[in-house]
Amino acid sequence: MSLEERKHIILGEAFAQFSEKGINATKVDEIASAAKVSKKTIYSFFPSKKVLLEESCRWKLSMISGKAQHVVS
């Protein structure tokens, strides 16, 4: 698995956890477990939980935007 694929898996799992539980109740350990990576791997991509939240939201918006572009085309 490439680093980019691993990052996308982490972002998807993070978005799902944050959406379900909110930022305060979401634990990075749980995201790591769901993404099948270590907590250290997550922090190698994202320096903080806040940055992970922000990036996961940007990632989800880009996914939605891409799908909307496809529908409009």
C-alpha positions in Angstrom: 0.0 0.0 0.0 1.4 3.4 -0.9 1.7 6.2 1.6 -1.0 8.2 -0.2 -3.4 5.2 0.0 -2.6 4.8 3.7 -3.2 8.5 4.3 -6.6 8.3 2.6 -7.6 5.3 4.7 -6.6 7.3 7.9 -8.6 10.3 6.7 -11.6 8.2 6.0 -11.6 6.5 9.3 -10.9 9.8 11.1 -13.8 11.5 9.4 -16.1 8.6 10.3 -15.0 8.7 13.9 -15.2 12.5 14.3 -18.6 12.5 12.6 -20.0 9.8 14.9 -18.4 10.9 18.2 -17.2 14.5 17.9 -13.7 15.7 18.4 -13.6 15.4 22.2 -14.8 11.8 22.3 -12.7 10.6 19.4 -9.4 9.0 20.4 -6.5 8.8 18.0 -5.9 5.2 19.2 -9.4 4.3 17.9 -8.7 5.9 14.6 -5.4 4.0 14.4 -7.1 0.7 15.2 -9.9 1.3 12.6 -7.3 2.3 10.0 -5.1 -0.7 10.9 -2.1 1.5 11.5 -0.2 2.6 14.6 -0.8 5.9 16.4 2.8 6.8 15.5 1.9 6.4 11.8 -1.0 8.8 12.2 1.2 11.4 13.8 3.8 11.0 11.1 1.1 12.3 8.7 -0.7 14.7 11.0 1.1 16.6 13.8 -2.0 16.9 16.0 -5.6 15.6 16.4 -6.8 19.1 15.4 -4.9 18.9 12.1 -6.2 15.4 11.5 -9.8 16.7 12.0 -9.2 19.7 9.6 -7.6 17.5 7.0 -10.3 14.8 7.2 -12.9 17.5 6.6 -11.0 18.8 3.6 -10.6 15.3 2.3 -14.4 14.6 2.6 -15.3 17.9 0.9 -12.9 17.1 -2.0 -14.6 13.7 -2.3 -18.1 15.3 -2.4 -16.9 18.0 -4.8 -15.4 15.4 -7.1 -18.7 13.4 -7.2 -20.7 16.6 -7.8 -18.4 17.5 -10.7 -18.9 14.1 -12.2 -22.7 14.4 -11.9 -22.7 17.9 -13.5 -20.4 16.8 -16.4 
